[in-house]
């Protein structure tokens, strides 16, 4: 299977985890997904300074700047595989 197919399978698997991951893991999944599908975060950030969820998501994605889409896909696949145990 090629990387993109494995990534799509991991995305599907992430929605069927037996337990909901903790917030830190959810942020990691979100940021890796965004990096894998959109590349570097070039957005200015959330418009509402009090939207803390959006702020944390934005910051988590921004920390991955420079990671290739392929590397982000592989990290996402690895994390979901680890969570599926």
N, CA, C and O of each residue as an XYZ file, in Angstrom:
340
protein
N       0.839     -1.192      0.000
C       0.000      0.000      0.000
C       0.875      1.244      0.000
O       1.924      1.276      0.644
N       0.449      2.241     -0.709
C       1.236      3.464     -0.738
C       0.910      4.323      0.483
O      -0.104      4.117      1.151
N       1.781      5.281      0.761
C       1.688      6.099      1.965
C       0.332      6.791      2.085
O      -0.256      6.810      3.166
N      -0.169      7.356      0.993
C      -1.443      8.070      1.041
C      -2.592      7.137      1.430
O      -3.482      7.523      2.187
N      -2.567      5.909      0.909
C      -3.600      4.934      1.254
C      -3.511      4.564      2.732
O      -4.532      4.468      3.413
N      -2.298      4.357      3.224
C      -2.097      4.036      4.631
C      -2.572      5.191      5.524
O      -3.159      4.974      6.583
N      -2.305      6.415      5.073
C      -2.734      7.602      5.812
C      -4.258      7.662      5.871
O      -4.828      7.891      6.937
N      -4.920      7.458      4.733
C      -6.384      7.493      4.703
C      -6.974      6.413      5.606
O      -7.992      6.632      6.264
N      -6.326      5.243      5.632
C      -6.783      4.157      6.511
C      -6.602      4.555      7.972
O      -7.461      4.269      8.805
N      -5.483      5.217      8.286
C      -5.222      5.661      9.656
C      -6.248      6.715     10.079
O      -6.695      6.718     11.225
N      -6.622      7.607      9.163
C      -7.646      8.614      9.462
C      -8.960      7.909      9.809
O      -9.625      8.276     10.778
N      -9.331      6.901      9.023
C     -10.552      6.140      9.304
C     -10.439      5.427     10.651
O     -11.389      5.417     11.434
N      -9.279      4.834     10.916
C      -9.064      4.121     12.175
C      -9.107      5.058     13.377
O      -9.535      4.662     14.461
N      -8.667      6.293     13.186
C      -8.646      7.243     14.307
C     -10.054      7.556     14.801
O     -10.238      7.980     15.942
N     -11.035      7.348     13.948
C     -12.424      7.626     14.315
C     -13.090      6.455     15.020
O     -14.224      6.567     15.487
N     -12.380      5.324     15.097
C     -12.968      4.131     15.712
C     -12.130      3.630     16.886
O     -12.180      2.448     17.226
N     -11.364      4.524     17.502
C     -10.559      4.125     18.659
C     -11.483      3.706     19.802
O     -12.559      4.277     19.980
N     -11.058      2.709     20.569
C     -11.900      2.226     21.663
C     -12.005      3.242     22.802
O     -13.018      3.293     23.499
N     -10.965      4.043     22.988
C     -10.981      5.081     24.013
C     -10.641      6.418     23.377
O      -9.838      6.491     22.448
N     -11.265      7.480     23.891
C     -10.933      8.820     23.406
C      -9.561      9.198     23.948
O      -9.340      9.130     25.157
N      -8.628      9.599     23.072
C      -7.296     10.012     23.530
C      -7.365     11.273     24.394
O      -8.347     12.014     24.353
N      -6.315     11.503     25.171
C      -6.259     12.722     25.981
C      -6.094     13.934     25.064
O      -5.805     13.793     23.876
N      -6.280     15.113     25.629
C      -6.251     16.347     24.821
C      -4.926     16.557     24.108
O      -4.908     17.025     22.970
N      -3.817     16.219     24.755
C      -2.506     16.381     24.129
C      -2.389     15.496     22.885
O      -1.867     15.926     21.856
N      -2.873     14.272     22.989
C      -2.830     13.346     21.847
C      -3.764     13.815     20.745
O      -3.430     13.728     19.563
N      -4.938     14.313     21.128
C      -5.874     14.840     20.128
C      -5.258     16.017     19.369
O      -5.424     16.128     18.155
N      -4.555     16.887     20.075
C      -3.871     18.010     19.416
C      -2.796     17.508     18.462
O      -2.617     18.058     17.375
N      -2.081     16.465     18.868
C      -1.032     15.896     18.020
C      -1.654     15.311     16.751
O      -1.141     15.518     15.651
N      -2.756     14.583     16.909
C      -3.452     14.027     15.743
C      -3.923     15.144     14.814
O      -3.744     15.069     13.598
N      -4.521     16.169     15.392
C      -5.018     17.302     14.602
C      -3.880     17.964     13.828
O      -3.978     18.178     12.619
N      -2.802     18.284     14.542
C      -1.713     19.020     13.903
C      -1.025     18.182     12.826
O      -0.660     18.705     11.773
N      -0.848     16.900     13.081
C      -0.240     16.034     12.058
C      -1.155     15.915     10.842
O      -0.682     15.920      9.706
N      -2.460     15.810     11.077
C      -3.408     15.738      9.966
C      -3.340     17.002      9.117
O      -3.271     16.932      7.889
N      -3.361     18.159      9.779
C      -3.308     19.426      9.044
C      -1.989     19.563      8.272
O      -1.983     20.012      7.126
N      -0.879     19.177      8.900
C       0.418     19.276      8.230
C       0.467     18.328      7.031
O       1.014     18.667      5.982
N      -0.112     17.135      7.200
C      -0.108     16.141      6.122
C      -1.001     16.543      4.958
O      -0.698     16.236      3.805
N      -2.092     17.225      5.252
C      -3.045     17.553      4.189
C      -2.879     18.956      3.618
O      -3.211     19.194      2.456
N      -2.361     19.901      4.436
C      -2.268     21.286      3.973
C      -0.854     21.849      3.973
O      -0.603     22.882      3.353
N       0.068     21.189      4.655
C       1.432     21.717      4.735
C       1.561     22.715      5.872
O       0.768     22.706      6.813
N       2.559     23.571      5.779
C       2.851     24.514      6.857
C       1.670     25.432      7.167
O       0.913     25.827      6.280
N       1.538     25.755      8.439
C       0.488     26.663      8.904
C       0.930     28.102      8.635
O       1.852     28.609      9.275
N       0.274     28.739      7.699
C       0.589     30.128      7.374
C      -0.537     31.067      7.788
O      -0.575     32.229      7.384
N      -1.450     30.546      8.600
C      -2.570     31.362      9.060
C      -2.120     32.264     10.204
O      -1.178     31.941     10.928
N      -2.791     33.380     10.358
C      -2.435     34.350     11.395
C      -2.830     33.881     12.787
O      -2.279     34.359     13.778
N      -3.759     32.968     12.873
C      -4.238     32.507     14.168
C      -5.709     32.811     14.311
O      -6.294     33.493     13.469
N      -6.316     32.306     15.383
C      -7.750     32.520     15.551
C      -8.084     33.989     15.769
O      -7.343     34.719     16.427
N      -9.201     34.403     15.209
C      -9.599     35.811     15.328
C     -10.117     36.137     16.729
O     -10.048     37.286     17.166
N     -10.631     35.138     17.423
C     -11.144     35.348     18.774
C     -10.071     34.926     19.778
O      -9.767     33.739     19.898
N      -9.513     35.863     20.478
C      -8.439     35.585     21.427
C      -8.889     34.698     22.579
O      -8.057     34.102     23.264
N     -10.186     34.604     22.798
C     -10.700     33.786     23.890
C     -11.137     32.398     23.439
O     -11.669     31.627     24.237
N     -10.920     32.079     22.178
C     -11.208     30.734     21.672
C      -9.947     29.898     21.895
O      -9.114     29.740     21.002
N      -9.836     29.374     23.100
C      -8.604     28.689     23.497
C      -8.377     27.389     22.739
O      -7.232     27.021     22.476
N      -9.443     26.692     22.387
C      -9.295     25.462     21.615
C      -8.659     25.779     20.267
O      -7.706     25.117     19.854
N      -9.183     26.788     19.584
C      -8.621     27.186     18.290
C      -7.175     27.643     18.448
O      -6.334     27.358     17.595
N      -6.889     28.348     19.531
C      -5.531     28.830     19.786
C      -4.560     27.664     19.947
O      -3.479     27.666     19.359
N      -4.949     26.662     20.750
C      -4.078     25.509     20.969
C      -3.892     24.700     19.691
O      -2.796     24.209     19.419
N      -4.956     24.560     18.906
C      -4.856     23.848     17.632
C      -3.889     24.573     16.697
O      -3.026     23.959     16.070
N      -4.055     25.893     16.619
C      -3.200     26.701     15.749
C      -1.733     26.561     16.161
O      -0.863     26.364     15.313
N      -1.464     26.663     17.452
C      -0.087     26.568     17.946
C       0.497     25.181     17.713
O       1.664     25.058     17.344
N      -0.297     24.139     17.923
C       0.197     22.773     17.716
C       0.579     22.554     16.260
O       1.607     21.943     15.969
N      -0.249     23.053     15.342
C       0.042     22.913     13.915
C       1.268     23.742     13.545
O       2.119     23.278     12.786
N       1.368     24.949     14.064
C       2.495     25.832     13.742
C       3.832     25.219     14.182
O       4.858     25.472     13.551
N       3.832     24.423     15.245
C       5.063     23.790     15.730
C       5.622     22.772     14.741
O       6.793     22.401     14.828
N       4.799     22.322     13.808
C       5.240     21.316     12.833
C       5.788     21.938     11.547
O       6.096     21.227     10.591
N       5.906     23.246     11.530
C       6.382     23.938     10.329
C       7.697     23.331      9.846
O       8.621     23.114     10.629
N       7.763     23.063      8.555
C       8.973     22.515      7.959
C       8.949     21.004      7.804
O       9.765     20.448      7.068
N       8.031     20.329      8.482
C       7.910     18.883      8.324
C       7.189     18.613      7.008
O       6.173     19.241      6.711
N       7.710     17.688      6.229
C       7.081     17.385      4.941
C       5.725     16.732      5.155
O       5.451     16.156      6.207
N       4.888     16.835      4.136
C       3.574     16.197      4.212
C       3.729     14.687      4.408
O       2.972     14.071      5.158
N       4.707     14.102      3.734
C       4.929     12.665      3.829
C       5.356     12.260      5.239
O       4.888     11.251      5.766
N       6.239     13.042      5.845
C       6.685     12.749      7.203
C       5.527     12.893      8.181
O       5.383     12.085      9.099
N       4.712     13.904      7.992
C       3.546     14.098      8.860
C       2.571     12.933      8.705
O       1.989     12.471      9.686
N       2.395     12.462      7.477
C       1.524     11.303      7.249
C       2.052     10.092      8.011
O       1.294      9.397      8.687
N       3.350      9.846      7.898
C       3.940      8.688      8.563
C       3.821      8.801     10.079
O       3.514      7.815     10.749
N       4.057      9.979     10.620
C       3.914     10.176     12.065
C       2.468      9.964     12.508
O       2.218      9.399     13.573
N       1.528     10.414     11.697
C       0.107     10.225     11.998
C      -0.220      8.735     12.013
O      -0.868      8.242     12.937
N       0.231      8.024     10.985
C       0.003      6.571     10.887
C       0.577      5.874     12.113
O      -0.078      5.020     12.712
N       1.801      6.239     12.485
C       2.456      5.618     13.640
C       1.681      5.876     14.927
O       1.524      4.977     15.753
N       1.199      7.105     15.097
C       0.465      7.461     16.316
C      -0.858      6.693     16.388
O      -1.201      6.159     17.443
N      -1.591      6.632     15.301
C      -2.859      5.902     15.309
C      -2.622      4.422     15.553
O      -3.378      3.786     16.288
N      -1.588      3.871     14.949
C      -1.249      2.455     15.169
C      -0.946      2.211     16.647
O      -1.379      1.212     17.222
N      -0.214      3.114     17.241
C       0.125      3.011     18.664
C      -1.148      3.099     19.519
O      -1.287      2.355     20.491
N      -2.070      3.993     19.169
C      -3.301      4.155     19.930
C      -4.231      2.947     19.787
O      -4.950      2.595     20.723
N      -4.211      2.315     18.608
C      -5.061      1.146     18.373
C      -4.558     -0.047     19.186
O      -5.314     -0.951     19.543
N      -3.223     -0.016     19.472
C      -2.584     -1.029     20.294
C      -2.875     -2.400     19.819
O      -2.405     -3.371     20.411
